[in-house]
């Protein structure tokens, strides 16, 4: 029987009112649950097909179930079912590789990729993006280059999804030149391609390159989205280009009806940009206008004041943050302790240190470093 014997008792019991489903019905339901990543319902369906006997010796259904668990990030169940399936198809291999690559197990993704090759299955445009992601996450430059070569040999380099994954991998390696060569060779580019280039330049300390790519993107007729704006805001902060940053802020305000643009994450990024440009008055005005201030909002402004040497404003904001019930985190504490050091506020620093110990932040490297000063 194709089921997880060691954990079968952990599955929820199927409702007695639910009739036994046939294989096709279960497959359709599992596909829907895979798309919605509904783990709880997948567990319930698993219990139903196990109790009803539908899963027994059913490779099709077992494959769909393993893929569903992988999509939901429940890799132990997915792996057990995977090992019990004798005839594994490419869909199953790809689902498992993707599951591990997207759930912080890139090494296991590469192990499965190697096994897939060993058993004679040919990787395709659904395999390579996650193998490339795993190589990038593990900073395996040599292996990543070999996988890229296999992509070329297999004629998949022109696939835009695969191409974007190659771009992302090279930026993770810090190889901006290789990413640029790959980008220039791409016959088809989508918005993700452009965004990957801009974000990659920013993350590798080449903000000017991000602006150049944005200019090329506009000339090619592409309209940016929230990810584009986040990359540009980071670039503005890195080079302290306040004028460009204000233009982006204005663009966001003018498109206020677009919920994808006026989200909390983007507004926090604008605050951070103003802080990096040392324009604290703009940052403070935007902060005060936020209807909802999350911990990132508070941290952006507090860190900005701390970097500018305005220790008293840091402490003022920290006190206000605590009063309104916002919960400080490691980033908050690091900035507050830095402000205490600036003005030699030993007593307040001791109080913050006590708070740090109670919250368990002392194990954080950044916090520990500040405490040792």
VOPAGU-2260 file (C-alpha; in pm, 1 decimal, decimal comma):
REM VOPAGU-2260
SITE   aa  ch    i         X         Y         Z
SITE  UNK   A    0       0,0       0,0       0,0
SITE  UNK   A    1     133,6     338,8     -99,9
SITE  UNK   A    2      95,9     532,4     222,6
SITE  UNK   A    3     301,5     669,7     505,8
SITE  UNK   A    4     281,4     379,6     752,4
SITE  UNK   A    5     488,8     535,7    1028,0
SITE  UNK   A    6     274,0     848,2    1032,3
SITE  UNK   A    7     -62,5     712,7     922,8
SITE  UNK   A    8    -194,8     746,4    1275,0
SITE  UNK   A    9    -109,4    1117,3    1267,0
SITE  UNK   A   10    -345,6    1183,9     978,2
SITE  UNK   A   11    -683,8    1336,1    1066,0
SITE  UNK   A   12    -968,0    1089,8    1057,2
SITE  UNK   A   13   -1191,9    1135,7     752,1
SITE  UNK   A   14   -1539,9    1258,1     821,1
SITE  UNK   A   15   -1782,8     966,1     826,6
SITE  UNK   A   16   -2026,3    1158,8     606,4
SITE  UNK   A   17   -1775,2    1183,4     320,0
SITE  UNK   A   18   -1819,7     910,8      58,7
SITE  UNK   A   19   -1520,7     728,3     -82,5
SITE  UNK   A   20   -1380,4     913,8    -383,3
SITE  UNK   A   21   -1250,8     744,9    -694,2
SITE  UNK   A   22    -901,2     798,2    -830,8
SITE  UNK   A   23    -994,5    1064,1   -1087,1
SITE  UNK   A   24   -1194,4    1266,2    -834,4
SITE  UNK   A   25    -906,9    1250,6    -585,5
SITE  UNK   A   26    -657,9    1354,7    -851,8
SITE  UNK   A   27    -868,2    1657,9    -943,5
SITE  UNK   A   28    -904,3    1755,8    -579,1
SITE  UNK   A   29    -532,6    1712,7    -513,4
SITE  UNK   A   30    -448,8    1936,7    -806,3
SITE  UNK   A   31    -674,7    2205,4    -662,6
SITE  UNK   A   32    -516,7    2165,7    -318,0
SITE  UNK   A   33    -169,9    2180,7    -474,7
SITE  UNK   A   34    -255,6    2509,2    -642,8
SITE  UNK   A   35    -395,0    2656,7    -319,9
SITE  UNK   A   36    -129,9    2490,5     -97,5
SITE  UNK   A   37    -399,9    2374,8     143,4
SITE  UNK   A   38    -206,9    2139,1     369,7
SITE  UNK   A   39    -488,7    2075,3     619,4
SITE  UNK   A   40    -727,4    1968,2     346,1
SITE  UNK   A   41    -456,4    1759,2     181,1
SITE  UNK   A   42    -408,8    1571,1     508,2
SITE  UNK   A   43    -782,6    1511,6     530,7
SITE  UNK   A   44    -797,8    1384,6     173,9
SITE  UNK   A   45    -497,0    1162,1     239,4
SITE  UNK   A   46    -683,1    1009,8     533,4
SITE  UNK   A   47    -991,0     957,1     315,6
SITE  UNK   A   48    -808,7     776,9      34,7
SITE  UNK   A   49    -608,7     570,7     281,0
SITE  UNK   A   50    -915,3     456,7     473,8
SITE  UNK   A   51   -1118,8     401,7     160,5
SITE  UNK   A   52    -844,0     199,2      -8,6
SITE  UNK   A   53    -824,9     431,4    -309,1
SITE  UNK   A   54    -454,0     496,1    -254,4
SITE  UNK   A   55    -356,0     128,7    -249,1
SITE  UNK   A   56    -124,0      43,9    -539,7
SITE  UNK   A   57    -228,7     361,6    -721,6
SITE  UNK   A   58      84,8     522,8    -863,8
SITE  UNK   A   59    -108,0     807,5   -1027,2
SITE  UNK   A   60    -272,9     911,8    -701,7
SITE  UNK   A   61      39,6     862,8    -492,6
SITE  UNK   A   62     230,9    1084,7    -733,3
SITE  UNK   A   63     -29,7    1358,9    -708,3
SITE  UNK   A   64     -31,9    1329,5    -328,8
SITE  UNK   A   65     346,6    1353,3    -299,9
SITE  UNK   A   66     345,1    1656,0    -531,5
SITE  UNK   A   67      73,1    1817,3    -320,9
SITE  UNK   A   68     269,3    1772,7       0,9
SITE  UNK   A   69     580,7    1910,0    -167,5
SITE  UNK   A   70     392,0    2217,2    -287,3
SITE  UNK   A   71     263,7    2269,5      68,2
SITE  UNK   A   72     618,5    2242,2     204,0
SITE  UNK   A   73     542,8    1924,1     400,8
SITE  UNK   A   74     852,0    1744,0     275,4
SITE  UNK   A   75     868,1    1450,7     525,4
SITE  UNK   A   76     533,6    1313,3     399,9
SITE  UNK   A   77     622,7    1391,6      40,2
SITE  UNK   A   78     959,0    1216,7      70,7
SITE  UNK   A   79     813,4     901,3     224,9
SITE  UNK   A   80     549,1     863,9     -43,3
SITE  UNK   A   81     809,9     945,1    -308,2
SITE  UNK   A   82    1033,4     657,1    -193,3
SITE  UNK   A   83     745,4     409,7    -209,2
SITE  UNK   A   84     662,7     489,8    -571,5
SITE  UNK   A   85     845,1     249,5    -801,1
SITE  UNK   A   86     764,4     413,8   -1135,2
SITE  UNK   A   87     858,8     777,6   -1084,4
SITE  UNK   A   88     779,6    1015,2   -1369,3
SITE  UNK   A   89     938,7    1352,5   -1447,2
SITE  UNK   A   90     647,4    1536,3   -1289,2
SITE  UNK   A   91     719,3    1368,1    -955,1
SITE  UNK   A   92    1094,5    1432,8    -971,9
SITE  UNK   A   93    1033,6    1797,4   -1057,9
SITE  UNK   A   94     779,3    1838,8    -778,6
SITE  UNK   A   95    1020,4    1700,0    -519,7
SITE  UNK   A   96    1318,8    1902,3    -643,0
SITE  UNK   A   97    1106,6    2215,4    -637,1
SITE  UNK   A   98     974,4    2131,5    -290,2
SITE  UNK   A   99    1321,1    2101,8    -140,1
SITE  UNK   A  100    1463,9    2401,2    -328,0
SITE  UNK   A  101    1179,4    2624,7    -210,2
SITE  UNK   A  102    1178,5    2500,0     149,5
SITE  UNK   A  103    1532,5    2572,0     263,0
SITE  UNK   A  104    1677,6    2235,4     162,1
SITE  UNK   A  105    1882,8    2313,8    -150,1
SITE  UNK   A  106    2129,4    2030,0     -80,7
SITE  UNK   A  107    1849,5    1773,5     -90,2
SITE  UNK   A  108    1721,0    1928,4    -412,3
SITE  UNK   A  109    2060,9    1870,0    -574,1
SITE  UNK   A  110    2079,1    1514,4    -441,0
SITE  UNK   A  111    1744,2    1437,6    -603,2
SITE  UNK   A  112    1857,7    1604,0    -925,3
SITE  UNK   A  113    2160,3    1374,5    -935,5
SITE  UNK   A  114    1937,2    1071,2    -868,2
SITE  UNK   A  115    1700,9    1184,6   -1141,8
SITE  UNK   A  116    1988,2    1184,7   -1390,7
SITE  UNK   A  117    2110,3     847,5   -1261,1
SITE  UNK   A  118    1771,3     689,0   -1329,1
SITE  UNK   A  119    1770,1     821,4   -1683,2
SITE  UNK   A  120    1513,4    1098,8   -1654,7
SITE  UNK   A  121    1580,5    1403,3   -1870,2
SITE  UNK   A  122    1560,1    1739,9   -1691,3
SITE  UNK   A  123    1337,1    1998,9   -1853,7
SITE  UNK   A  124    1234,2    2362,0   -1815,9
SITE  UNK   A  125    1051,4    2271,4   -1494,5
SITE  UNK   A  126    1358,1    2104,6   -1345,1
SITE  UNK   A  127    1639,1    2348,9   -1414,5
SITE  UNK   A  128    1498,4    2664,2   -1250,8
SITE  UNK   A  129    1500,7    2496,5    -909,3
SITE  UNK   A  130    1833,3    2321,7    -960,9
SITE  UNK   A  131    1980,7    2660,9   -1051,6
SITE  UNK   A  132    1815,9    2814,8    -746,1
SITE  UNK   A  133    1970,1    2546,6    -525,4
SITE  UNK   A  134    2315,9    2608,6    -676,4
SITE  UNK   A  135    2279,8    2981,2    -615,3
SITE  UNK   A  136    2159,1    2939,4    -258,6
SITE  UNK   A  137    2455,6    2712,6    -181,4
SITE  UNK   A  138    2698,9    2939,3    -371,9
SITE  UNK   A  139    2818,1    2641,6    -577,6
SITE  UNK   A  140    2974,7    2840,6    -860,3
SITE  UNK   A  141    3138,4    2548,8   -1040,0
SITE  UNK   A  142    2833,6    2321,7   -1026,1
SITE  UNK   A  143    2608,6    2609,4   -1127,5
SITE  UNK   A  144    2825,8    2668,6   -1433,3
SITE  UNK   A  145    2800,4    2301,1   -1529,4
SITE  UNK   A  146    2423,0    2306,4   -1493,8
SITE  UNK   A  147    2413,4    2616,0   -1712,5
SITE  UNK   A  148    2615,1    2427,8   -1973,9
SITE  UNK   A  149    2365,5    2139,4   -1962,3
SITE  UNK   A  150    2084,8    2389,9   -2011,6
SITE  UNK   A  151    2256,6    2515,0   -2326,9
SITE  UNK   A  152    2316,1    2161,7   -2456,1
SITE  UNK   A  153    1952,1    2076,3   -2391,1
SITE  UNK   A  154    1836,5    2379,0   -2589,0
SITE  UNK   A  155    1658,5    2535,5   -2292,3
SITE  UNK   A  156    1862,9    2853,4   -2251,8
SITE  UNK   A  157    1607,0    3046,5   -2456,1
SITE  UNK   A  158    1325,8    2953,4   -2217,0
SITE  UNK   A  159    1255,8    3278,5   -2032,0
SITE  UNK   A  160    1179,7    3102,5   -1703,3
SITE  UNK   A  161    1507,6    2910,6   -1715,3
SITE  UNK   A  162    1694,0    3220,9   -1832,1
SITE  UNK   A  163    1564,6    3424,0   -1537,4
SITE  UNK   A  164    1682,1    3150,3   -1301,6
SITE  UNK   A  165    2030,1    3163,5   -1454,0
SITE  UNK   A  166    2037,0    3540,1   -1403,3
SITE  UNK   A  167    1936,3    3506,1   -1039,5
SITE  UNK   A  168    2196,7    3235,6    -977,8
SITE  UNK   A  169    2485,3    3442,7   -1116,2
SITE  UNK   A  170    2382,9    3744,0    -908,4
SITE  UNK   A  171    2386,6    3523,6    -598,1
SITE  UNK   A  172    2742,9    3430,5    -690,0
SITE  UNK   A  173    2823,1    3800,9    -721,3
SITE  UNK   A  174    2913,0    3743,8   -1085,9
SITE  UNK   A  175    2750,0    4054,7   -1232,5
SITE  UNK   A  176    2940,7    4023,4   -1559,8
SITE  UNK   A  177    2812,1    3669,7   -1627,3
SITE  UNK   A  178    2457,6    3781,8   -1547,7
SITE  UNK   A  179    2488,6    4072,7   -1789,2
SITE  UNK   A  180    2616,0    3845,1   -2067,7
SITE  UNK   A  181    2327,3    3606,3   -2007,8
SITE  UNK   A  182    2074,2    3888,5   -2006,4
SITE  UNK   A  183    2205,9    4034,5   -2332,7
SITE  UNK   A  184    2175,8    3691,1   -2499,2
SITE  UNK   A  185    1814,4    3633,0   -2394,1
SITE  UNK   A  186    1589,4    3640,6   -2703,3
SITE  UNK   A  187    1280,0    3689,5   -2487,6
SITE  UNK   A  188    1265,8    3896,6   -2170,5
SITE  UNK   A  189     970,3    3945,5   -1938,4
SITE  UNK   A  190     922,8    4182,6   -1646,5
SITE  UNK   A  191    1087,2    3930,1   -1413,8
SITE  UNK   A  192    1399,9    3941,5   -1630,0
SITE  UNK   A  193    1427,6    4318,6   -1592,2
SITE  UNK   A  194    1346,9    4310,4   -1221,1
SITE  UNK   A  195    1605,2    4037,7   -1161,0
SITE  UNK   A  196    1868,7    4252,5   -1331,0
SITE  UNK   A  197    1783,9    4565,0   -1130,8
SITE  UNK   A  198    1763,9    4381,7    -798,1
SITE  UNK   A  199    2084,1    4194,2    -877,1
SITE  UNK   A  200    2277,8    4512,8    -948,7
SITE  UNK   A  201    2154,9    4671,3    -624,8
SITE  UNK   A  202    2236,2    4366,0    -411,2
SITE  UNK   A  203    2586,1    4358,1    -557,1
SITE  UNK   A  204    2653,7    4724,1    -480,2
SITE  UNK   A  205    2612,4    4854,6    -835,1
SITE  UNK   A  206    2315,7    5087,2    -797,8
SITE  UNK   A  207    2402,6    5289,2   -1108,3
SITE  UNK   A  208    2368,0    4973,5   -1312,8
SITE  UNK   A  209    2011,5    4935,4   -1185,9
SITE  UNK   A  210    1923,1    5282,1   -1315,7
SITE  UNK   A  211    2074,1    5199,8   -1654,9
SITE  UNK   A  212    1874,0    4879,0   -1677,3
SITE  UNK   A  213    1557,7    5067,8   -1583,2
SITE  UNK   A  214    1619,6    5312,3   -1865,4
SITE  UNK   A  215    1664,1    5024,5   -2111,0
SITE  UNK   A  216    1350,1    4862,1   -1975,8
SITE  UNK   A  217    1139,9    5173,1   -2038,3
SITE  UNK   A  218    1279,0    5207,5   -2390,9
SITE  UNK   A  219    1171,6    4847,8   -2455,6
SITE  UNK   A  220     817,1    4939,3   -2355,7
SITE  UNK   A  221     794,6    4757,7   -2022,7
SITE  UNK   A  222     599,2    4908,3   -1732,8
SITE  UNK   A  223     741,5    4836,0   -1388,2
SITE  UNK   A  224     561,9    4693,8   -1086,3
SITE  UNK   A  225     615,4    4701,2    -711,2
SITE  UNK   A  226     930,5    4488,5    -735,2
SITE  UNK   A  227    1075,1    4734,1    -986,1
SITE  UNK   A  228    1008,1    5023,8    -750,6
SITE  UNK   A  229    1164,8    4841,5    -455,5
SITE  UNK   A  230    1484,6    4786,8    -652,0
SITE  UNK   A  231    1494,8    5150,8    -762,4
SITE  UNK   A  232    1428,5    5276,3    -409,4
SITE  UNK   A  233    1718,8    5068,3    -279,8
SITE  UNK   A  234    1937,3    5210,0    -556,4
SITE  UNK   A  235    1834,6    5566,8    -468,4
SITE  UNK   A  236    1927,0    5508,1    -105,9
SITE  UNK   A  237    2260,4    5350,1    -193,3
SITE  UNK   A  238    2374,6    5647,9    -404,0
SITE  UNK   A  239    2177,9    5904,5    -197,5
SITE  UNK   A  240    1984,0    6022,2    -501,1
SITE  UNK   A  241    1706,9    6211,1    -322,1
SITE  UNK   A  242    1565,4    6362,7    -640,0
SITE  UNK   A  243    1507,8    6024,4    -804,3
SITE  UNK   A  244    1370,7    5887,4    -478,0
SITE  UNK   A  245    1116,9    6167,2    -451,4
SITE  UNK   A  246    1009,3    6105,2    -810,3
SITE  UNK   A  247     942,1    5741,8    -727,1
SITE  UNK   A  248     751,2    5843,9    -415,5
SITE  UNK   A  249     543,0    6081,7    -626,5
SITE  UNK   A  250     472,3    5803,7    -874,7
SITE  UNK   A  251     347,7    5579,9    -593,1
SITE  UNK   A  252     124,0    5857,7    -458,1
SITE  UNK   A  253     -21,9    5930,1    -803,2
SITE  UNK   A  254    -105,4    5562,3    -842,2
SITE  UNK   A  255    -261,4    5538,5    -497,9
SITE  UNK   A  256    -556,4    5340,2    -628,8
SITE  UNK   A  257    -323,1    5054,5    -719,6
SITE  UNK   A  258    -310,8    4832,0    -411,8
SITE  UNK   A  259      -9,4    4648,0    -547,8
SITE  UNK   A  260     185,8    4973,5    -522,2
SITE  UNK   A  261      46,0    5129,0    -206,1
SITE  UNK   A  262     131,1    4840,3      22,5
SITE  UNK   A  263     299,4    4859,1     359,5
SITE  UNK   A  264     622,2    4701,4     241,1
SITE  UNK   A  265     667,8    4958,2     -34,6
SITE  UNK   A  266     587,6    5251,6     193,7
SITE  UNK   A  267     840,1    5124,4     446,7
SITE  UNK   A  268    1095,9    5106,5     167,7
SITE  UNK   A  269    1029,0    5471,3      81,3
SITE  UNK   A  270    1086,3    5565,9     445,5
SITE  UNK   A  271    1410,5    5368,0     441,3
SITE  UNK   A  272    1515,6    5542,2     118,3
SITE  UNK   A  273    1462,7    5885,7     274,1
SITE  UNK   A  274    1661,9    5778,6     579,1
SITE  UNK   A  275    1948,4    5654,0     362,4
SITE  UNK   A  276    1941,2    5986,7     179,3
SITE  UNK   A  277    1960,5    6157,5     522,5
SITE  UNK   A  278    1630,7    6333,0     457,8
SITE  UNK   A  279    1476,2    6259,7     794,1
SITE  UNK   A  280    1202,5    6522,2     767,0
SITE  UNK   A  281    1053,1    6347,8     460,0
SITE  UNK   A  282    1088,9    6011,9     631,8
SITE  UNK   A  283     918,7    6137,2     948,9
SITE  UNK   A  284     628,9    6296,5     758,9
SITE  UNK   A  285     563,7    5976,7     565,7
SITE  UNK   A  286     590,7    5768,5     883,5
SITE  UNK   A  287     339,6    5984,2    1069,7
SITE  UNK   A  288      96,6    5956,0     779,4
SITE  UNK   A  289      89,6    5576,6     783,9
SITE  UNK   A  290    -240,8    5434,8     902,5
SITE  UNK   A  291     -73,5    5113,2    1010,8
SITE  UNK   A  292     278,7    5119,9    1149,8
SITE  UNK   A  293     439,2    4777,6    1174,5
SITE  UNK   A  294     773,2    4697,7    1335,7
SITE  UNK   A  295     951,5    4758,0    1003,7
SITE  UNK   A  296     806,7    5110,6     989,7
SITE  UNK   A  297     933,8    5187,8    1339,9
SITE  UNK   A  298    1272,1    5027,9    1272,4
SITE  UNK   A  299    1323,0    5218,7     948,2
SITE  UNK   A  300    1280,8    5554,9    1119,0
SITE  UNK   A  301    1460,2    5461,1    1441,3
SITE  UNK   A  302    1758,9    5322,2    1248,5
SITE  UNK   A  303    1762,3    5633,2    1030,9
SITE  UNK   A  304    1781,6    5865,5    1332,9
SITE  UNK   A  305    2050,1    5647,7    1492,3
SITE  UNK   A  306    2266,8    5660,4    1179,3
SITE  UNK   A  307    2226,9    6038,5    1165,3
SITE  UNK   A  308    2334,6    6068,9    1528,4
SITE  UNK   A  309    1996,1    6188,8    1659,6
SITE  UNK   A  310    2007,1    5973,5    1971,5
SITE  UNK   A  311    1734,9    6157,6    2160,9
SITE  UNK   A  312    1488,7    6114,3    1874,6
SITE  UNK   A  313    1573,7    5743,7    1868,9
SITE  UNK   A  314    1488,3    5714,1    2237,0
SITE  UNK   A  315    1173,6    5921,9    2192,4
SITE  UNK   A  316    1047,7    5696,2    1915,6
SITE  UNK   A  317    1142,5    5383,2    2108,0
SITE  UNK   A  318     941,0    5499,3    2408,2
SITE  UNK   A  319     645,2    5581,2    2187,3
SITE  UNK   A  320     674,8    5244,2    2016,4
SITE  UNK   A  321     651,7    5062,4    2347,6
SITE  UNK   A  322     359,1    5278,6    2465,9
SITE  UNK   A  323     145,9    5199,6    2159,0
SITE  UNK   A  324     208,0    4828,4    2203,4
SITE  UNK   A  325     442,6    4765,5    1911,0
SITE  UNK   A  326     689,3    4486,4    1991,6
SITE  UNK   A  327    1056,0    4577,7    1933,3
SITE  UNK   A  328    1284,9    4321,9    1772,2
SITE  UNK   A  329    1660,2    4275,4    1733,8
SITE  UNK   A  330    1686,7    4559,2    1481,0
SITE  UNK   A  331    1509,5    4799,2    1717,3
SITE  UNK   A  332    1724,0    4701,2    2012,9
SITE  UNK   A  333    2048,5    4736,6    1816,9
SITE  UNK   A  334    1958,7    5092,6    1713,8
SITE  UNK   A  335    1844,5    5190,5    2064,5
SITE  UNK   A  336    2161,3    5054,3    2224,8
SITE  UNK   A  337    2364,5    5243,3    1966,2
SITE  UNK   A  338    2181,1    5562,7    2059,8
SITE  UNK   A  339    2247,5    5497,6    2429,6
SITE  UNK   A  340    2618,3    5465,2    2353,4
SITE  UNK   A  341    2612,4    5793,6    2161,7
SITE  UNK   A  342    2492,0    5992,0    2463,4
SITE  UNK   A  343    2644,8    5769,7    2732,8
SITE  UNK   A  344    2299,8    5693,7    2874,0
SITE  UNK   A  345    2427,2    5414,8    3093,7
SITE  UNK   A  346    2115,5    5374,5    3307,0
SITE  UNK   A  347    1883,8    5358,7    3008,6
SITE  UNK   A  348    2128,3    5128,3    2833,8
SITE  UNK   A  349    2115,5    4895,9    3135,2
SITE  UNK   A  350    1733,9    4892,4    3117,3
SITE  UNK   A  351    1745,4    4808,4    2748,3
SITE  UNK   A  352    2004,3    4540,2    2820,2
SITE  UNK   A  353    1769,1    4386,5    3077,0
SITE  UNK   A  354    1494,0    4390,0    2813,9
SITE  UNK   A  355    1731,8    4221,7    2569,8
SITE  UNK   A  356    1808,7    3942,3    2813,5
SITE  UNK   A  357    1440,1    3882,5    2889,3
SITE  UNK   A  358    1353,4    3867,9    2519,7
SITE  UNK   A  359    1648,7    3644,0    2438,7
SITE  UNK   A  360    1803,9    3885,0    2188,3
SITE  UNK   A  361    2148,0    3855,8    2347,2
SITE  UNK   A  362    2228,0    3560,5    2123,7
SITE  UNK   A  363    2190,2    3783,2    1818,6
SITE  UNK   A  364    2535,5    3872,8    1686,0
SITE  UNK   A  365    2454,7    4238,2    1613,1
SITE  UNK   A  366    2290,5    4291,6    1950,8
SITE  UNK   A  367    2572,0    4112,3    2130,1
SITE  UNK   A  368    2827,8    4330,9    1955,8
SITE  UNK   A  369    2655,2    4651,0    2065,8
SITE  UNK   A  370    2623,4    4522,3    2422,0
SITE  UNK   A  371    2995,8    4453,0    2436,2
SITE  UNK   A  372    3087,8    4811,8    2342,0
